[in-house]
Amino acid sequence: MMTAEMLISNKITTNTNKIPLRTAALIAGLALLIMVIAAPFAELFVFPRLIVPENAAETARNILTNQTLFRAAISGYLITFICDLVAAWGLYIFLKPVDENLSLLTAWCRLVYTLIAIVAFLNLVTVVGLLNSSNSLTGFDPAQVMSLLKAFRSNWYFGLLFFGIHLGLLGYLVLRSSYIPRILGLLLIIAGLGYLTNAIKPILFPNIKTDFAQYTFYGELVFMLWLLIKGSRMKETG
């Protein structure tokens, strides 16, 4: 039979090991906020300036003459993928009370996406290696550089299939929760459908050029703001 002292000790240990939901919300929200800054910097500001589609020579020339900017963009991608890992963990803890197994599956979907993205990221690391070994266009093979950039993009976009599934499951968990507005769940599911459509588009609908995610990703932003403003200050319910 356990003594009163043992019961108190176990309770203290359990409470010490338990991460408050508001802490998990804050961690996930901050990770998402960093991603909102780092990813658009690389994806929407730097790369469109440097990469000229179907023009390998000009792309290689742009990278050679703007090496600092290119390296900064790569750092932005790396920070984004690291924050994906942190967000997956934080969201798992935050939604664990709803359904532990489903929350774990949701986190794993984001982890699989992140692993694919990191493998794709290695193509950019190879480009940096080429920069380090050459300071002129003569030794910087434009065709190879363009091939690596395309491999990064295509592999990363394939990973978005799992990211879309992650958002769909995340939205479902939010709908089932009693401490998060249900509208956020619907917005996350819509965002997930956008990414899923983009991921399967090259395979099933190669002639469609529309980027669906750019119209549906707003649910992620709203959810991030809620995590930072409301979720980080919520009271524990058990």
N, C-alpha and C positions, 0 to 999 in steps of 0.2 A: 504493500500500500504506500502511495506517495504521501509524504508529509506536507504540511502547509508551506514549509520553506521551499520544498522542491517545486510545488505548484507555482509559487510566486516567482521562483527562478526561471521556470520554463516560460511563464507568461512574459517576463521581462525579455528573455532571449528571443521569443517570437516577435514581440513588438520592436525589438532592436533590429531584427533581420528584415522586417516588413518595410518596404519602401512606400511612403505615402503616395496616394494617387496624385495629389497636387504637385509633388516633386517630379513624378514621372511625366505629368503633363507639361511642366516647365522645361524639363530636359528635352522632350520630344519637340515642343514648340520652338525652343532655341535652335535645335538642330535644323528644323525646317526653315527657320528664319535665315540662318546662315546659307542654306542651300538656295533660298530665293535671291540672295545677293550674289553668291558665287557662280551659280549655273548660268543665269542670264548674262553675266559679264562675259563669260567665255562663249556661250552659244549665240547670243544676240548682238553683242558688241564687237568682240574681237574676230571671231572666225568669219563672219560675213565680210569683214574688211580685208582679210588675208586670203581667203580661199575663193578662187574664181572657178566655178564649175566648168568642166570640160576644157580647162586651160591650165595644164600642168606646169608649163614653163613660167607663166605669170604668177601662179600660186607659189612655186618654189622661190621665185624672186622676192615676192612679198614677205615670205617667212624669213629669208636670209637678211633682208633689210630691216625687219622688225622682230628680231629674235627675242628681245626683252618682252615685248607684248605677247608673242607666241608662248613663251615660257609662263607668263602670268596667266594666260588662258588655261594652260595645262594644269597649273596649280589650282585654278578655280574648279576644274573638273575633279581633281583629286580630292579637294576639300569637300565637294559635293558628295562623292561616293563614300567618304568616311562618315559624313553626317548621315547618310542613308543607314549605315549600320547602327549609329546611335539612335536615330529615329525609330528603327525597327524594334530595338530593345525597349525604348521608352513607351512606345505605343502598345507593345505586348503587356507591359506592367499595367498601363493605364486601363486597358480593356480586359485584363485577366479576370476581374470579378464577373464580367458578363458571361464568358464561356472560355475557360482556360485553354481547352484543346483547340478551339477555333482561333483564339487569339494567337496561339503558338503557330498554327498553320499560316495565319496571316503574316506573322513576322517572318516565317521561313520563305514565303513568296517574295517578300522584299529582299531577303538575304540572297536568294537565288538570282534575282534581278541585279543586285549589287555585285555579286561575283561575276556575272556575265559582263557587266559594265566595266569592272576592273580588268578583266581579260581583254576587252576591247581597248581599254585605256593603254595597254602595253604597246599598241600600235603607235600611239603618240610618243611614248617613251623611246621607241625606235627612231622616230623622226628627230627627237632631241639628240640621240646618239649620232645620227648623221650630221647634225649641226655641229656637234663637238669635234667631229673628225674632218670637217670641211668648212672653209670660210668663203668658198667661191661656188658659183653655179656649175662650174666644171665638174667638181667632185660631189655635187649635190644633185643626184639623179632626179629630175622632175617627175618622171613616170613612176619611179619607186615611191616618191613622197606622196603623190596623188593616190596611188594604190593603198598606201598605209592609211591615209586620211579616209578613204572610202571604206576600208575594212573597219576602222573605228566606228564610223557612222552606222554601217549596216549591222554590225554585231551588237552595238549598243541598242539600236532600235529593235532588234529581235528580243533583247532582254526586257523591253517595255511591255511585252506580252505578260510577263510575270508581275510587272509593276501594276498593270491594269487589273489583274486578278487580285493583287494585294489591296488595291483601292476598293474594289467591289466587295471583298470580304470585310474590309474595314468599315465600309458604309453599312453593311448588314449588321455588324456588331454594334455600331452606333445606334441603328434603328432599334435594336433589342435592349439597349442600355436604358437605365432609368435616370441617368445623371448627365446626359448629353442631349441637346436639342435634336429631335428627329430629322429636322430639315437638313442638318449637316450630313446625316447618313445618306439622304437622297442625292445631295450635291456630290458626295464622294463616289457614289455608284455611277453617276453621270460622268464624272471625271475619269473613272476607271474604264467606262465604255469608250471614251475618246481615245485613250491610250491603246486599248485592245484593237480598235479599228485601225489605228495607225500601224500597229505591229503586223496585222494580217494583210494590210493593204498591198504591200509589195508582192505578196504571194497570190492573193485572190483577185485584187483589183489594181494591177500595176499601172493602168492608164489614169487613175484618179490621183490628182496632185494635191488635193485639199489636206491640210493639216488639221484634223479634227480636234486634237488635244488643245490647240490654241484657243478653241471656243469653249472647252469644257473644263479646263484646269482650275477655274476660279473657285471651285469647291475646296481644293487643297488650300488656297489662300485664306478662305473664310475659316476653315477648320484650324489652320495655324494660328490665326488671330484669336479664335475662341480659346485654344489651349493656353496661349500666353496671357490673355486678359481674364478669362473666367476659370478655365481649368486649373490654372496655377494657384487659384485662391479658394477652390472648392473645399468643403468640409468633408471629412471622412464619414462614411456611412456604416461603419461596422468594425 
